[in-house]
Amino acid sequence: QAMLDGKLRKPSTRAQAWTGSRPSSEYGLGWQLGKHGWQSKVSHSGGAPGFRSNLALLPKDRVCLALVSNNE
């Protein structure tokens, strides 16, 4: 909620991060850009040996899903 309400970053900074460098780009500044059904989705994933994580946001519905796992 803080990300979407502009409490973590200015809305202009968030908009820049969630905009691709080219019209058909699927990558913003650290964020993967895509669609979930008919709406925009932004996500970020990562991991280290033994761990994985994924964060997905559906901004228009104000939905955030965070997944963290141990994968040994």
Disulfide bonds with the S-S distance in Angstrom:
none
